[in-house]
Amino acid sequence: MSEKQLRKDIRKVQLEMLIKLDEVCETNGLRYYLAFGTCLGALRHKGFIPWDDDIDVLMPYVDAKRLIELKDQFGERYFVQSKETDSDYRSIAMRIRDTETTCIERDEVDLNINKGIYIDVYPFYECSSNRIIRTKDILLSHLLKVLVNNRPPVNHGVILATVSKVVLKLFSDANRKKTIVKIEERLGSVKGKEILDYYGQDITLFSAISYPKEWFTEPKKLEFEGLYFDGATEPEKYMQKRYGDYMKLPPVDNRIVHHTYIIIDPYKSFKEYESSR
């Protein structure tokens, strides 16, 4: 099979998960928004960025957590993955996984988790307009990620790995779990005029990109692969702040996939791979 056909079939799996997420959100009055490269692809290409290989959505923190309660509405094939539903999962972000497929990444190869092809669900939070309080919350979010991961990160540099080791030594397992709950409660309780997410390229050690809350109210329908999904209320302003001149194509050298897959297979369940190991 050609690489082109493989990518087409992977995207088909991801698109079907997005359709299911849209259906569950519509049925239950939850908000989601096409995010990052997926929103960029919708505006610039009306679908996937030609060299991209994933789907990202943003959801209000409370709505994202409700997906856990509604997990049965996704059916047997799809799995709502979070640290609450998959005990060895090590991220504050969430995923919808297709259990009948395989996506094994370098930093998850040894984890006992669902490893189907996925779409990413990133919770977002309101943030304080006070710079000192916001910086404190950003630092708390970094601590949260370290405590949830519960091990030094893979492929993120020696310094971060060393700091993570030191931090984790300061917490017993019970204290680690209590601190996770306290930080989540804190971040979820903040009220402000802007929102941000504490994950990915939107955040650095002491700062994060924030967006006016009114950009993420009533969704605007965006065309994506011949269908229509919910985008930000002001998707053009969102993309302008996130990427700058977002309609301009990047240099050819930058048109690459950034994930580190060990195995990705849209035709066979990860359970078959793991049973043969």
Secondary structure, 3 states (H helix, E strand, C coil): CCHHHHHHHHHHHHHHHHHHHHHHHHHHCCCCEECHHHHHHHHHHCCCCCCCCCCEEEEEHHHHHHHHHCHHHHCCCEEEECCCCCCCCCCCCEEEEECCCEEEEHHHCCCCCCCCEEEEEEEEEEECCCHHHHHHHHHHHHHHHHHHHCCCCCCCCHHHHHHHHHHHHCCCHHHHHHHHHHHHHHHHHCCCCEEECCCHHHECCCCECCEEHHHHCCCEEEEECCEEEEECCCHHHHHHHHHCCCCCCCCHHHCCCCCCEEEEECCCCHHHHHHCC
